[in-house]
């Protein structure tokens, strides 16, 4: 996978996690553990995305 392709995949995954978080928060009975887990995964993806963009810039 090219660097650009990897970055695009990470961006899509980040957006997908954001949608999942928003959907869970809209539920009448929220699963706080699931929301926390999704937020942690989203942060991991964001860190990977930042590193990938930094590597692509060099």
Steps between C-alpha positions, in 0.01 A plus 500: 500500500631843416545763766210698355282190498592424859417857605167485317415168669584645842286808430207278401543290814516814715174628347337160540589490870364852541169391344486198730561720804230744394253218435568348841455838669162545327366179651254537782708268718865564429773243551768710668758220480448469124523877454826508697644213298402666172656828611825322591509327161431834331797657683726213394394550138556876532853439633573263211361757258720774643809279471413398144446861394830598663684221320341600168613860547867395526 
